[in-house]
Amino acid sequence: MNVAIIGGGAAGMTAASRVKALRPDWNVMVFEKTNFVSHAPCGIPFYVSGIVEYFEELCTYDTSFFKSERGIDVHTNSKVFEVGEGYLLVEEEGKERRYEWDKLLFATGSRAKRLNVKYEELDGVLCVNDISNAEKVKKLALKSEDIVIVGSGYIGVEMAEAVTRLGKKVTVVEIAERPLPEYDAEIAAIIKSEMEKFVNLRLGERVVAFEGKDRVEKVVTNRGEYKCDLAIVAVGVHPNTEIAKNFVKLGKSEAIKTNSKMETSKENVYAAGDCAESLNVVTGKQDWIPLATPANKMGYVAGVNIAGYELHYPGSLKSQITSFYDVEIGKVGLSEHEAIREGYEVISSFITTKSTARYFIDGLIHLKVVAERSGRVLGIQAVGKGVAMRIYAASALLYRGANVRDLFFTDFPYYPPVSRVWDPLVVAARNLFRKLGIP
């Protein structure tokens, strides 16, 4: 069997490794347009800040490992420009080459969203979701004094911390009225307060122009102008499905439609990772969830099924954790405004408490639980200290469809430096009892 995989990121290399482990005699080919495989774009902010010293550390394994240790035929700097029935046309080493396939996986990931503003001709305006941009961003950041970041999603928040750690003057421009717009207002207000200690945070502003002679000199919004030597655009991503859209069916998100085996609309053709739709465990609907953990698992499932075995991907919860300096930020499932948009009748509980025993100085946490009127938990958000372990616990419970009673009675362990007898999750659940008519 000839197995062709387009994309050497998380999903692609996980799938390739799985196929080769189960079918060592099969020919597994991976075509990656950059010079890197098994790369981790999520690590770019930590490389820019200097927390990660060497760029190579952003790649879990190099090409030689996959070739020599796993027997995968990896083609880097190879751009697939045509997909046909049983063949690929690839541009590599300045030549056009044809490869045959019996089974095919799209693992083409996502690409940065662009602003509806012209800036292509200006140097110093960059996106950071592409691993190949990491070194360029860091070099420019080190040479710059004034930096503007457009967007305050996860990458925008992390990049804001990264460049302030370099001692730069940073302005963050966000079109929404709060940073991390997926979060509810109570949580976002805490994040806003923390960010304003380090950056000039401009909310509710839309970028209308990047100006400069050859190189960017300022960013213009509908409310003001901000001097800059470097502008980082971090306004989200699109599924990278240009090569696939005329070959397999796409979903509403423009990501590739798949079933639980990661099969597409065409026999022997699969999709996994940021280019593919999958199930949202909370809503039970198809969704586009471009995150690293689901991408790896989707790749694993695709690899098993490509190899002729059977494994189903049950979906994900959009579990997310980030931080801004010493403040942890996390979310799993739906926020209240997302739940209302999905048509749920919602109740919620927002609390501010300690994640540690009261005799410890640190440990303030702000936490919100969102549930249906039926009692099923829909989502949890938190900011402060001890967030990560609450999001981990909540993820396990939401994955199993937990209700408020389950959240209250879960036997969370007590250890004074990190957890209380009455854990914040339990306190929030207890507050919901009243709204559910539970004594």
Residue, then its C-alpha position, 0 to 999 in steps of 0.5 A: m500500500n502507498v499512503a500519502i499524507i499532506g502535511g507534516g504537523a501534529a496530525g500528519m506525523t502522528a498518523a504516519s507513525r501509527v500507520k507505519a507501526l501497524r503496517p511496517d511493510w507499507n510505503v508511508m509518504v509525508f509531504e511538508k511544504t516547510n523544512f520542519v516536521s512535528h512542529a509546535p507553533c504554540g511554542i513560538p511566543f515562548y521562543v520569542s520571549g527567550i524562555v525557549e532558547y533554541f528554535e530547534e526545540l519547537c520541533t518534537y523530532d527532526t526529519s532524520f528521526f522519522k526516516s531512520e527510526r520509523g521508516i517514514d518517507v518524509h519530503t520537506n520543502s515539498k508543496v502539493f499543488e494538485v490532488g487527483e484520483g490515486y495521484l499527487l503532483v508535488e513541487e520539490e527541488g524546483k521540479e514537478r513530481r508525481y506520486e501514486w497513492d492508495k490511501l490519502l490523508f489531508a493534514t494541511g492544518s490552518r493558516a492565519k486569517r488576514l485583516n481586510v487591510k492592505y499591508e503586503e508591501l510593508d516590511g515588519v507586518l507578520c503573523v506567527n502561526d507559521i513555524s517558519n516565521a518564528e525566527k524572523v519574528k524574534k529577530l525583528a522583535l529584538k530590534s524593535e522598540d514599539i510593537v503593536i499586536v492586532g488581536s487578543g486571542y490566545i496567540g495575541v495574549e501570549m505574544a503580548e507577554a513575550v515581547t514585553r519580557l523583551g522590554k518593548k513598548v507594546t500596544v494590543v488592539e482588539i476589535a471586541e470589547r474584551p480580551l479573549p472574546e470567547y470568555d465571559a465578561e466576568i473572567a475577561a475583566i480580570i484578564k483585562s486588568e492584568m494585561e493593562k499592567f504591562v501593555n497599552l490595551r485598546l479594546g473595541e478598535r478596528v485596524v483600518a491601515f498600516e502606514g509607512k515607507d517600505r517598512v511599517e511605522k504606525v498602525v491606524t485604527n478607527r479611534g487612534e494611531y499607534k507608532c510601531d517598528l513591528a506589527i504582529v497580526a494574530v486575529g485567528v486562523h482559517p482551515n487550510t483546505e484550498i488543495a482539498k476543496n474540489f476533491v472532498k466535501l467541506g463543512k460549514s466552517e470550510a474545514i473538511k467534513t469527516n466522520s468519527k473514523m476521520e473518513t471524508s466524503k471520498e473512499n480511502v481519503y481521510a482528514a485530521g487536525d486543524c483542516a478537519e471538522s470533528l464532533n463537539v462533545v458538549t453540543g453534539k454537533q460537528d465543529w471546527i476545533p483547531l487545537a493541538t491536542p485534538a489534532n494529535k488524537m485525530g491523527y492517531v485515529a486516522g492512522v489506525n483506520i488507514a492501516g485497516y483497523e477500527l478506532h473512533y474519535p469521540g470529539s473534543l471539548k475545546s479545552q484550553i489553558t494559557s497564562f499572562y505572566d503569573v495569572e493562569i487562564g483556562k476554559v473548557g466547554l462553552s462560555e455563557h454567551e456561547a451556550i445562549r447562542e447555541g440555544y441552551e437555557v442557561i444558569s451560571s455561577f461566578i465565584t471569587t475564592k481561594s484555590t489554597a487553604r485560607y492561611f496561605i497568602d497566594g491562591l486567588i481564583h475567579l471561576k465560572v460554571v455554566a450549566e443547563r436548566s436540566g443540570r448538565v454542566l456546559g462549561i467552566q472558565a477560570v483565571g488566577k492561581g490553580v486554574a490548570m488543575r481545575i480545567y483538567a478536572a472539569s475536562a474529565l467530567l464534561y467529557r462524560g456529560a457530568n451534571v452539577r451534582d457530579l461536580f459537587f460530589t466529585d472527590f477532589p483531593y485536599y492538600p492545603p498549598v494547592s487545594r481546599v476542603w471545599d474546592p472552588l469547583v465544588v463551591a460553584a456547584r453548590n451555588l448552582f444547587r439553589k438555582l436548580g432547586i436542590p436543598 
